Amino acid sequence: MPGWVVPVIAVAVVVVLVVVWISIYNGIVSKDNRCDNAWQTIDAQLQRRNDLIPNLVETVKGYAAHESGTLAAVTEARAAVDNAPTPEAKMEASNALTDTLRSLFAVAENYPDLKANANFAQLQSELADTENRISYARMSFNDMVLEYNNAIETFPGSLVAGRKFKPRNGFEAASPDAREAPQVRF
């Protein structure tokens, strides 16, 4: 065997390993970017919801002026979402806002004129649509996080990821009660 064959084979093996490493690295970066994009989708829907809330609160104020505690709680929860410094904090604040909105709609049940108000009905419908979009975006985000975490935690991706890429957290149920089926009584 000629003396040049072994070095050529060694170079070919090194080139293949480098190409595989680059491919795995680029795949991890792509998954990381898809997680960021999925979060940005959630953030956009959260902003849409936050933009609807002042109109909803103003509509309710006209009918339920003495429900100021509920209205203040919604306003505070909305501000908490806007001021959350991290995605995790924004997730938590968003869950709290969802709970306060439920209280607001429960208050609206006590005011038939409010429920019949076209503006309130439209805002409530838009908010419900936005909540559905947020729910879908959260599921999509969780799928992206799962793909990303699998890529950095399984072999050989774990070697390529090293310490540069950290596992991400997805959305979880807002409270332990959310995992239990509600009891319906007639």
Phi, psi and chi 1 to 4 in degrees:
 res  aa     phi    psi   chi1   chi2   chi3   chi4
   1 MET       -  132.9  178.8  171.9    0.8      -
   2 PRO   -64.5  152.7  -10.2   14.4      -      -
   3 GLY   -67.7  -18.4      -      -      -      -
   4 TRP   -84.9  -13.2   58.7  -90.7      -      -
   5 VAL   -67.7  -45.2  172.5      -      -      -
   6 VAL   -62.6  -47.0  172.8      -      -      -
   7 PRO   -62.9  -35.9  -21.9   29.8      -      -
   8 VAL   -65.9  -42.8  168.5      -      -      -
   9 ILE   -63.5  -42.9  -68.2  172.8      -      -
  10 ALA   -62.0  -43.4      -      -      -      -
  11 VAL   -64.2  -42.0  167.5      -      -      -
  12 ALA   -62.2  -42.1      -      -      -      -
  13 VAL   -63.9  -43.6  167.0      -      -      -
  14 VAL   -62.7  -43.4  168.0      -      -      -
  15 VAL   -62.0  -43.5  167.0      -      -      -
  16 VAL   -63.1  -44.0  166.9      -      -      -
  17 LEU   -62.5  -40.7  -70.0  174.1      -      -
  18 VAL   -65.2  -42.3  167.1      -      -      -
  19 VAL   -64.1  -42.3  167.3      -      -      -
  20 VAL   -63.5  -44.7  167.6      -      -      -
  21 TRP   -60.1  -46.5 -172.6   89.5      -      -
  22 ILE   -62.0  -41.7  -70.8  170.6      -      -
  23 SER   -62.5  -45.3  175.0      -      -      -
  24 ILE   -64.8  -44.2  -67.7  169.8      -      -
  25 TYR   -59.6  -47.3 -178.3   84.5      -      -
  26 ASN   -63.3  -35.5  -73.3  -16.6      -      -
  27 GLY   -63.7  -41.8      -      -      -      -
  28 ILE   -65.6  -44.3  -68.4  171.2      -      -
  29 VAL   -60.8  -42.1  168.3      -      -      -
  30 SER   -61.7  -44.2  173.7      -      -      -
  31 LYS   -66.0  -38.4  -72.8  171.7  178.6   58.5
  32 ASP   -62.0  -43.5 -170.9   37.8      -      -
  33 ASN   -66.7  -35.9  -70.6  -20.8      -      -
  34 ARG   -66.5  -34.9  -73.9  174.1   43.3 -159.6
  35 CYS   -63.0  -44.9  -73.3      -      -      -
  36 ASP   -60.1  -43.2  -70.8  -19.4      -      -
  37 ASN   -64.1  -41.8  179.4  -96.6      -      -
  38 ALA   -63.4  -39.2      -      -      -      -
  39 TRP   -64.9  -40.3  171.6 -107.3      -      -
  40 GLN   -63.3  -32.9  -70.1  164.8   -7.4      -
  41 THR   -64.8  -44.4  -60.2      -      -      -
  42 ILE   -61.4  -45.5  -68.1  169.6      -      -
  43 ASP   -59.9  -40.4 -153.3   25.7      -      -
  44 ALA   -64.3  -40.0      -      -      -      -
  45 GLN   -69.9  -36.9  -67.2  -54.3  -41.4      -
  46 LEU   -62.4  -39.7  -66.8  176.0      -      -
  47 GLN   -66.0  -39.9 -174.6   59.2   51.6      -
  48 ARG   -60.1  -44.2 -179.3  175.2 -170.1  -99.8
  49 ARG   -63.5  -44.4  177.9  176.1   64.9 -178.9
  50 ASN   -62.1  -31.7  -78.7   -0.6      -      -
  51 ASP   -71.9  -29.4  -68.9  -14.5      -      -
  52 LEU   -77.6  -30.5  -71.3  170.8      -      -
  53 ILE   -61.0  -45.1  -71.2  171.6      -      -
  54 PRO   -57.4  -39.4  -24.6   33.3      -      -
  55 ASN   -64.9  -40.2  -63.9  -29.0      -      -
  56 LEU   -65.4  -45.7 -172.2   64.9      -      -
  57 VAL   -60.7  -44.0  167.6      -      -      -
  58 GLU   -62.8  -38.9  -73.5  -57.3  -46.7      -
  59 THR   -64.6  -44.0  -58.2      -      -      -
  60 VAL   -67.5  -36.9  172.5      -      -      -
  61 LYS   -54.5  -39.5  -90.0 -175.4 -172.1  176.6
  62 GLY   -64.2  -26.9      -      -      -      -
  63 TYR  -102.7  -29.9  -72.1   87.6      -      -
  64 ALA  -129.1   59.1      -      -      -      -
  65 ALA   -59.3  -33.3      -      -      -      -
  66 HIS   -82.0    4.2   65.2  -79.6      -      -
  67 GLU   -96.9   37.5  -58.3  -72.9   -6.1      -
  68 SER   -62.9  -29.8   60.4      -      -      -
  69 GLY   -63.2  -42.9      -      -      -      -
  70 THR   -66.6  -43.0  -57.9      -      -      -
  71 LEU   -63.9  -40.5  -62.2  174.0      -      -
  72 ALA   -65.3  -39.0      -      -      -      -
  73 ALA   -63.4  -40.5      -      -      -      -
  74 VAL   -63.7  -45.1  169.2      -      -      -
  75 THR   -62.7  -42.7  -57.1      -      -      -
  76 GLU   -64.9  -41.9  -71.8  172.0   16.3      -
  77 ALA   -65.3  -37.9      -      -      -      -
  78 ARG   -62.6  -44.5  178.3 -176.2  176.2  -91.8
  79 ALA   -62.9  -36.9      -      -      -      -
  80 ALA   -62.6  -37.4      -      -      -      -
  81 VAL   -65.7  -44.6  172.1      -      -      -
  82 ASP   -62.0  -35.8  -78.9  -17.0      -      -
  83 ASN   -95.4    1.4  -63.1  -32.9      -      -
  84 ALA   -64.6  128.5      -      -      -      -
  85 PRO   -81.3  -22.2   27.3  -32.1      -      -
  86 THR  -129.7  160.0   64.8      -      -      -
  87 PRO   -57.6  -37.4  -28.0   35.5      -      -
  88 GLU   -64.7  -43.0  -70.0   80.2   11.6      -
  89 ALA   -66.3  -36.8      -      -      -      -
  90 LYS   -66.5  -37.7 -166.6  165.6  -94.7 -159.2
  91 MET   -60.3  -46.9  -73.0  179.7 -152.1      -
  92 GLU   -65.0  -44.3 -168.2  173.8  -45.2      -
  93 ALA   -65.3  -36.3      -      -      -      -
  94 SER   -64.0  -40.2  171.4      -      -      -
  95 ASN   -63.5  -40.2  -68.7  -24.6      -      -
  96 ALA   -65.2  -39.5      -      -      -      -
  97 LEU   -63.3  -41.3  177.4   56.6      -      -
  98 THR   -58.3  -42.0  -62.0      -      -      -
  99 ASP   -64.1  -42.3  -70.7  -18.3      -      -
 100 THR   -69.4  -32.0   60.4      -      -      -
 101 LEU   -65.7  -35.7  -73.7  172.2      -      -
 102 ARG   -60.4  -40.1  -75.3 -172.0 -168.8  118.0
 103 SER   -63.4  -39.5  -60.2      -      -      -
 104 LEU   -63.4  -43.1 -180.0   66.3      -      -
 105 PHE   -70.3  -29.3  -70.4  128.8      -      -
 106 ALA   -66.7  -39.1      -      -      -      -
 107 VAL   -62.7  -41.3  163.9      -      -      -
 108 ALA   -61.7  -28.1      -      -      -      -
 109 GLU   -60.9  -26.8  -67.8  -65.5  -40.3      -
 110 ASN   -81.3   -3.6  -63.4  -33.6      -      -
 111 TYR  -126.1   91.2  -61.7   90.7      -      -
 112 PRO   -57.5  -36.7  -17.0   24.7      -      -
 113 ASP   -65.0  -36.7  -69.5  -17.0      -      -
 114 LEU   -66.5  -45.4  173.6   59.8      -      -
 115 LYS   -61.0  -31.5  -75.9  174.0   46.3  179.9
 116 ALA   -83.1  -13.1      -      -      -      -
 117 ASN   -65.2  125.0  178.9  -70.5      -      -
 118 ALA   -62.4  -39.3      -      -      -      -
 119 ASN   -63.1  -44.9 -166.5   23.8      -      -
 120 PHE   -63.8  -43.3  178.0   77.0      -      -
 121 ALA   -62.1  -41.4      -      -      -      -
 122 GLN   -65.8  -44.7  179.6 -174.4   -1.1      -
 123 LEU   -63.4  -41.0  -72.3  167.7      -      -
 124 GLN   -63.7  -40.4 -170.3  174.2   20.1      -
 125 SER   -65.0  -44.7  174.7      -      -      -
 126 GLU   -63.3  -39.1  -74.9 -176.5   39.9      -
 127 LEU   -66.8  -40.9 -159.4   55.1      -      -
 128 ALA   -63.3  -40.8      -      -      -      -
 129 ASP   -62.8  -42.4  179.8   48.7      -      -
 130 THR   -65.0  -40.8  -59.0      -      -      -
 131 GLU   -60.7  -39.1  -70.5  -65.5  -26.4      -
 132 ASN   -64.9  -40.1  -71.5  -24.0      -      -
 133 ARG   -64.5  -40.7  -70.5  179.7 -172.0 -170.5
 134 ILE   -63.2  -43.3  -69.8  169.0      -      -
 135 SER   -60.7  -45.9  177.3      -      -      -
 136 TYR   -63.6  -42.9  177.3   77.2      -      -
 137 ALA   -64.2  -36.1      -      -      -      -
 138 ARG   -65.0  -41.5  -74.3  177.0  173.1  175.4
 139 MET   -63.0  -43.1  -71.9 -173.7  -60.6      -
 140 SER   -62.3  -43.3  178.2      -      -      -
 141 PHE   -59.8  -45.7  177.4   74.6      -      -
 142 ASN   -61.4  -37.8  -77.2  -12.8      -      -
 143 ASP   -63.0  -43.4  -71.3  -15.9      -      -
 144 MET   -64.2  -41.7  -64.9  -63.2  113.8      -
 145 VAL   -63.2  -41.3  166.8      -      -      -
 146 LEU   -60.9  -47.2  175.7   66.3      -      -
 147 GLU   -59.2  -46.8  -88.8 -172.6   50.7      -
 148 TYR   -62.6  -50.3  167.8   78.0      -      -
 149 ASN   -61.1  -39.5  -74.1  -15.5      -      -
 150 ASN   -62.6  -40.0  -75.1  -18.6      -      -
 151 ALA   -64.3  -37.0      -      -      -      -
 152 ILE   -90.5  -14.3   66.7  167.1      -      -
 153 GLU  -104.5   -9.7  -67.1  173.4   -4.2      -
 154 THR  -104.5  155.2   58.0      -      -      -
 155 PHE   -76.7  138.1 -175.4   81.8      -      -
 156 PRO   -92.2    0.6   33.3  -34.5      -      -
 157 GLY   -58.3  -33.4      -      -      -      -
 158 SER   -63.7  -32.4   59.0      -      -      -
 159 LEU   -69.6  -42.1  -65.6  176.6      -      -
 160 VAL   -71.4  -40.6  175.0      -      -      -
 161 ALA   -64.9  -37.4      -      -      -      -
 162 GLY    52.3 -133.6      -      -      -      -
 163 ARG   -99.6   -4.0  -65.1  175.2 -169.0 -137.8
 164 LYS   -71.5  -39.1  179.5  175.4 -178.3  179.7
 165 PHE  -103.8  125.4  -63.9   96.2      -      -
 166 LYS  -106.5  147.9  -55.0  -71.4 -177.6 -139.5
 167 PRO   -61.2  149.4  -20.5   30.3      -      -
 168 ARG  -107.2  159.8  -69.9  177.4  173.5 -107.7
 169 ASN  -104.7  139.5  -64.9  -38.9      -      -
 170 GLY   -97.6 -176.8      -      -      -      -
 171 PHE   -76.9  141.8  -83.2   95.3      -      -
 172 GLU  -121.5  168.4  -65.0  179.5    9.9      -
 173 ALA   -56.9  142.3      -      -      -      -
 174 ALA   -62.3  -35.8      -      -      -      -
 175 SER  -147.5  161.7   68.5      -      -      -
 176 PRO   -58.9  -30.4  -19.7   27.1      -      -
 177 ASP   -65.5  -24.9  -61.9  -21.7      -      -
 178 ALA   -65.8  -22.4      -      -      -      -
 179 ARG   -82.2  -12.3  -69.5 -174.8  177.4   90.3
 180 GLU   -96.4  143.2  -64.0  176.5   16.0      -
 181 ALA   -69.5  137.3      -      -      -      -
 182 PRO   -70.1  149.6   21.5  -28.2      -      -
 183 GLN   -93.7  126.7  -67.2 -177.1   -2.3      -
 184 VAL  -109.3  127.2  179.3      -      -      -
 185 ARG  -123.0  136.1  -66.0 -173.5 -177.3  111.1
 186 PHE  -111.8      -  -66.7  100.8      -      -
